[in-house]
Amino acid sequence: MKIRRHNAIREVVANSPVTNQDELRRKLRRRGIAVTQATLSRDIHELHIYKGPAGYSLPNGNGNGAIAAAAEKDDDTPPSVQEVIDSFGLRALQAMNQVIIRTVMGGAQPVAASLDYEEWPEVAGTLAGDDTVLVICKDARRAAGVEARLRIMLES
């Protein structure tokens, strides 16, 4: 079922504009695939699908919302944290061993996915909403380092 669902997601994103998860969920339902928001979020992460200003796109640049940097790449490597922060990031704030990243609406998923993909050693994990990413670090010192690194990216 998962393979069928992933193939359907790839096909929908590649062939029609999809601007949010609810729209993608409805398009999948029309194809006979019922999926929860949590499962859809995991699928989007696993497929390295990114949301740009015009909607979702596949990592190879196919789809309505292709991030320009990803579309220019010859390989299937997703955009770097720097590229995604440049596109979606607004600010970062440390809270104990955590860092909160505020993004534009719909930007949290790509930011969290890029952090997860790059596997920063000081990051234990991420949680993403619509415009907020919670980055959980191993301790407060590492969180301060992550915040400093992100602030440099946000200011460049």
Contacts in CASP RR format, 6 or more apart in sequence:
PFRMAT RR
TARGET T0000
AUTHOR 0000-0000-0000
METHOD contacts of the structure
MODEL  1
MKIRRHNAIREVVANSPVTNQDELRRKLRRRGIAVTQATLSRDIHELHIY
KGPAGYSLPNGNGNGAIAAAAEKDDDTPPSVQEVIDSFGLRALQAMNQVI
IRTVMGGAQPVAASLDYEEWPEVAGTLAGDDTVLVICKDARRAAGVEARL
RIMLES
2 43 0 8 1.000
4 33 0 8 1.000
5 28 0 8 1.000
5 33 0 8 1.000
5 35 0 8 1.000
5 39 0 8 1.000
5 43 0 8 1.000
6 43 0 8 1.000
6 46 0 8 1.000
6 47 0 8 1.000
8 28 0 8 1.000
8 31 0 8 1.000
8 33 0 8 1.000
9 24 0 8 1.000
9 28 0 8 1.000
9 40 0 8 1.000
9 43 0 8 1.000
9 44 0 8 1.000
9 47 0 8 1.000
9 49 0 8 1.000
10 47 0 8 1.000
10 58 0 8 1.000
12 18 0 8 1.000
12 24 0 8 1.000
12 27 0 8 1.000
12 28 0 8 1.000
12 31 0 8 1.000
13 24 0 8 1.000
13 49 0 8 1.000
13 56 0 8 1.000
13 57 0 8 1.000
13 58 0 8 1.000
13 62 0 8 1.000
13 63 0 8 1.000
13 64 0 8 1.000
14 58 0 8 1.000
14 62 0 8 1.000
14 63 0 8 1.000
15 63 0 8 1.000
16 27 0 8 1.000
16 64 0 8 1.000
17 54 0 8 1.000
17 55 0 8 1.000
17 64 0 8 1.000
17 65 0 8 1.000
18 24 0 8 1.000
18 27 0 8 1.000
18 55 0 8 1.000
18 56 0 8 1.000
18 64 0 8 1.000
19 54 0 8 1.000
19 55 0 8 1.000
19 56 0 8 1.000
19 64 0 8 1.000
20 55 0 8 1.000
20 106 0 8 1.000
21 37 0 8 1.000
21 40 0 8 1.000
21 41 0 8 1.000
21 44 0 8 1.000
22 37 0 8 1.000
24 40 0 8 1.000
24 56 0 8 1.000
25 35 0 8 1.000
25 37 0 8 1.000
25 40 0 8 1.000
28 34 0 8 1.000
28 35 0 8 1.000
28 40 0 8 1.000
29 35 0 8 1.000
35 43 0 8 1.000
41 109 0 8 1.000
41 128 0 8 1.000
44 56 0 8 1.000
44 109 0 8 1.000
44 113 0 8 1.000
45 109 0 8 1.000
45 112 0 8 1.000
45 113 0 8 1.000
45 116 0 8 1.000
47 58 0 8 1.000
47 59 0 8 1.000
48 58 0 8 1.000
48 59 0 8 1.000
48 76 0 8 1.000
48 78 0 8 1.000
48 113 0 8 1.000
48 117 0 8 1.000
49 56 0 8 1.000
49 57 0 8 1.000
49 58 0 8 1.000
49 59 0 8 1.000
50 56 0 8 1.000
50 57 0 8 1.000
50 59 0 8 1.000
50 65 0 8 1.000
50 67 0 8 1.000
50 70 0 8 1.000
50 78 0 8 1.000
50 79 0 8 1.000
50 84 0 8 1.000
50 110 0 8 1.000
50 113 0 8 1.000
51 57 0 8 1.000
51 65 0 8 1.000
51 106 0 8 1.000
51 107 0 8 1.000
51 109 0 8 1.000
51 110 0 8 1.000
52 65 0 8 1.000
52 66 0 8 1.000
52 67 0 8 1.000
52 87 0 8 1.000
52 107 0 8 1.000
52 110 0 8 1.000
53 65 0 8 1.000
53 87 0 8 1.000
54 64 0 8 1.000
54 65 0 8 1.000
54 66 0 8 1.000
55 64 0 8 1.000
55 65 0 8 1.000
56 63 0 8 1.000
56 64 0 8 1.000
56 65 0 8 1.000
57 63 0 8 1.000
57 64 0 8 1.000
57 65 0 8 1.000
57 66 0 8 1.000
57 67 0 8 1.000
57 70 0 8 1.000
57 71 0 8 1.000
58 66 0 8 1.000
59 70 0 8 1.000
59 76 0 8 1.000
59 77 0 8 1.000
59 78 0 8 1.000
60 70 0 8 1.000
60 76 0 8 1.000
61 67 0 8 1.000
61 70 0 8 1.000
61 71 0 8 1.000
67 79 0 8 1.000
67 83 0 8 1.000
67 84 0 8 1.000
67 87 0 8 1.000
67 110 0 8 1.000
69 79 0 8 1.000
69 83 0 8 1.000
70 78 0 8 1.000
70 79 0 8 1.000
70 83 0 8 1.000
78 113 0 8 1.000
78 114 0 8 1.000
78 117 0 8 1.000
79 87 0 8 1.000
79 110 0 8 1.000
79 114 0 8 1.000
80 114 0 8 1.000
80 118 0 8 1.000
81 111 0 8 1.000
81 114 0 8 1.000
81 115 0 8 1.000
81 118 0 8 1.000
81 120 0 8 1.000
81 153 0 8 1.000
82 153 0 8 1.000
82 156 0 8 1.000
83 114 0 8 1.000
84 110 0 8 1.000
84 111 0 8 1.000
84 113 0 8 1.000
84 114 0 8 1.000
85 111 0 8 1.000
85 114 0 8 1.000
85 150 0 8 1.000
85 153 0 8 1.000
85 154 0 8 1.000
86 153 0 8 1.000
86 156 0 8 1.000
87 107 0 8 1.000
87 110 0 8 1.000
88 103 0 8 1.000
88 104 0 8 1.000
88 106 0 8 1.000
88 107 0 8 1.000
88 108 0 8 1.000
88 110 0 8 1.000
88 111 0 8 1.000
89 101 0 8 1.000
89 102 0 8 1.000
89 103 0 8 1.000
89 104 0 8 1.000
89 107 0 8 1.000
89 111 0 8 1.000
89 154 0 8 1.000
90 101 0 8 1.000
90 102 0 8 1.000
90 103 0 8 1.000
90 104 0 8 1.000
90 154 0 8 1.000
91 101 0 8 1.000
91 102 0 8 1.000
91 154 0 8 1.000
92 99 0 8 1.000
92 100 0 8 1.000
92 101 0 8 1.000
92 102 0 8 1.000
92 147 0 8 1.000
92 150 0 8 1.000
92 151 0 8 1.000
92 154 0 8 1.000
93 99 0 8 1.000
93 100 0 8 1.000
93 102 0 8 1.000
93 147 0 8 1.000
94 100 0 8 1.000
94 140 0 8 1.000
94 143 0 8 1.000
94 144 0 8 1.000
94 146 0 8 1.000
94 147 0 8 1.000
95 143 0 8 1.000
96 140 0 8 1.000
96 143 0 8 1.000
97 136 0 8 1.000
97 137 0 8 1.000
97 138 0 8 1.000
97 139 0 8 1.000
97 140 0 8 1.000
97 142 0 8 1.000
97 143 0 8 1.000
98 134 0 8 1.000
98 135 0 8 1.000
98 136 0 8 1.000
98 137 0 8 1.000
98 143 0 8 1.000
99 134 0 8 1.000
99 135 0 8 1.000
99 137 0 8 1.000
99 143 0 8 1.000
99 146 0 8 1.000
99 147 0 8 1.000
99 150 0 8 1.000
100 132 0 8 1.000
100 133 0 8 1.000
100 134 0 8 1.000
100 135 0 8 1.000
101 108 0 8 1.000
101 111 0 8 1.000
101 132 0 8 1.000
101 133 0 8 1.000
101 135 0 8 1.000
101 150 0 8 1.000
102 131 0 8 1.000
102 132 0 8 1.000
103 111 0 8 1.000
103 131 0 8 1.000
103 132 0 8 1.000
103 133 0 8 1.000
104 131 0 8 1.000
105 130 0 8 1.000
105 131 0 8 1.000
106 130 0 8 1.000
106 131 0 8 1.000
107 130 0 8 1.000
107 131 0 8 1.000
108 128 0 8 1.000
108 129 0 8 1.000
108 130 0 8 1.000
108 131 0 8 1.000
108 132 0 8 1.000
108 133 0 8 1.000
109 128 0 8 1.000
109 129 0 8 1.000
111 128 0 8 1.000
111 133 0 8 1.000
112 126 0 8 1.000
112 127 0 8 1.000
112 128 0 8 1.000
112 133 0 8 1.000
112 135 0 8 1.000
113 128 0 8 1.000
115 123 0 8 1.000
115 125 0 8 1.000
115 126 0 8 1.000
115 133 0 8 1.000
115 135 0 8 1.000
116 125 0 8 1.000
116 126 0 8 1.000
120 146 0 8 1.000
122 137 0 8 1.000
122 138 0 8 1.000
122 142 0 8 1.000
122 143 0 8 1.000
122 145 0 8 1.000
122 146 0 8 1.000
123 135 0 8 1.000
123 136 0 8 1.000
123 137 0 8 1.000
123 142 0 8 1.000
123 146 0 8 1.000
124 136 0 8 1.000
124 137 0 8 1.000
124 138 0 8 1.000
125 135 0 8 1.000
125 136 0 8 1.000
126 133 0 8 1.000
126 134 0 8 1.000
126 135 0 8 1.000
126 136 0 8 1.000
127 133 0 8 1.000
127 134 0 8 1.000
127 136 0 8 1.000
128 134 0 8 1.000
135 143 0 8 1.000
135 146 0 8 1.000
137 143 0 8 1.000
137 146 0 8 1.000
END
